[in-house]
Amino acid sequence: MNFIDARLKIRRFIKKNRRKVMIVVVAIAIIVAINYVLKNMPEEETPRTTYEPNIAVMDSSEVPEKWQDEIKNRIDTFITYCNEKNYQSAYDMISDDCKNALFPTIDDFKEYVDYKFQVKRIYSIQNFSNLSNQYIYNVNLMSDFMATGSTGTNYGYLQEKFVFTEDDKNLKFAIGDFIRKDTLNAFSEDENLKIVVESKNVYYDHEAYTVRITNKTENIAVLSDQSVDNEIAILVNNKYRSYVTSSDVKIVLNPEEENTYTFVFNKYCDDGYAPKGMYFNNVRILQSFSGTEETRQEELDNAIRNYSIIINFNVED
């Protein structure tokens, strides 16, 4: 069969089966088009979940590899001791600064353990934030359903912050959101008052300052009676942070009296700002003080002095 005969047969076949041929051609065209579209579609990203317990969720910084296993083992050992109510062994793991701030006695610590570990706990950990040589972990304490026989219908958990601080070649361990203790010994003194900011305990979301105040006069010194805003404050990022107190607390010293106070200020330890100083913005040296609204203006009119005191912490911007 020559080429012309073959072409004539193909033409007669197409003419005779035109409908079938068209269907086949259309079907092939559709298949080609679909393959082209699928081939050029962007790949759908499959959600990926990775568990990185030593990478901070706040800024993606990572705990040094040399400490990762030790931190995990410390947490596991501590929780095991607490589950077993081995109070002394668990207590001995905590840093002295943390003990002094939160658990001055073993009985104080027992109360913590008995409250947090009413049932046997299992846990998960996640590095939350890192501050230079301090590594803050969120530790979720969950009921051990296998151990307690619970149905597992209650999936609640307690979240604790455990903190590990490099100290020379060792790690100090703290719980209860306690971060560290800083010794300050910043002071201001004039003819009326001596104010010494001795130290502060830093927690994750607040700071507690120990302040010793001496009234050197024969008159009454009033530093706070909630009569104005920001009577006692710290300066953070050029903004005042007033100390946390109830409305009935007054800082008043009788003649030649000395008292030590704890002033608590709301401040996150990882906000990136260091307090520049403590401000006493409404210091009054009065001949008399009743603490009542009715006599306040009269007492101020007869005040020996009304002024402010700044105690700088000498921190860099």
Secondary structure, DSSP 8 states (H G I E B T S, - for coil): --HHHHHHHHHHHHHHTHHHHHHHHHHHHHHHHHHHHHHHS-----------TTB-TTT--B--HHHHHHHHHHHHHHHHHHHTT-HHHHHHHS-HHHHHHH-SSHHHHHHHHHHHTSS-EEEEEEEEEEETTEEEEEEEEEE-HHHHT--S----EEEEEEEEEEETTEEEEE-TTEEEEEEEEEEEE-SSEEEEEEEEEEESSEEEEEEEEEE-SSSEEEEE-SSSTTSEEEEETTEEEEB---TT--EEE-TT-EEEEEEEEE--TTSS----EEEEEEEEEES-----HHHHHHHHHT-SEEEEEEEE-----
